[in-house]
Amino acid sequence: MSKEVLNPDHWERQYEEGDLPWETWRPSTELQHIISERHIKPCRVLEIGCGTGSSAVWLAKRGFEVTAIDLSSLAIQQAKQRAADDEATVNFQVADLTKPVAFRDQFDFFFDGGCYHAVRLADSPAYFQTLVRITRPHAYGLVLLGNAAEPEDEIGPPTVEEWQVRAEWGEHFNILQLRPFRFDRQYRGAKRYLGWSCFVQRRISSQSNLRVHLRTAPIDFLQELSDERNNDPISTNRGPS
């Protein structure tokens, strides 16, 4: 699996054959919960591994400025058709987050509904290097991963232990909430796999250097930091942690 994760041909075959156990053709229920619970306001959003675009279109219809990427050109074709049918504006692109990707501006929020738990098997450092570069300081994100508390099988998502989630994401992001949840089922009667819902916020620097930066920061830097917090895509009326 690890060698195929970053091979576009692997995903093209999946879409050609219709072998899409992760695809529900509906927006992620957990994403909808987080957007509501955390009072996330419309902002610039990146969806990573968007598939046929259900969640991206859902966000766009609610006022978010959405860019959505996937390794599969066939998935992006279907996503574009979905957006056209729903009269939604989404910037769909074929892209690999483990390689340099150029975007016009940095993103305020990102959603990974099932990409990272596969990519981490091949090249997680490259994934994080790009993600940190294209998200603004203090940007929020939601990552959904398979949960190793239940046995992995051939159909469900790759699973991750809690300590692995915290170790891997904690290097560049503050983990604001990590909770178990169930992935949406593909069809009535299908298994709902156990997952991790990981809500994060990007740091302005590594945690170890943050206090030093603030102690020695010039006034204009501190003003910029204050401005960034005032432009936070999450309202001051936050939901519970």
Secondary structure, DSSP 8 states (H G I E B T S, - for coil): -TTTTT-HHHHHHHHHHT--TT--SS--HHHHHHHHHTTB-S-EEEEES-TTSHHHHHHHTTT-EEEEEES-HHHHHHHHHHHHHTT--EEEEE--TTS----SS-EEEEEESSSHHHHHHHHHHHHHHHHHHHEEEEEEEEEEEEETTS---SSS--EE-HHHHHHHHTTTEEEEEEEEEE---SSTT----EEEEEEEEE-SS-HHHHHHHHHH--HHHHHHHHHHHHT-SB-SS----
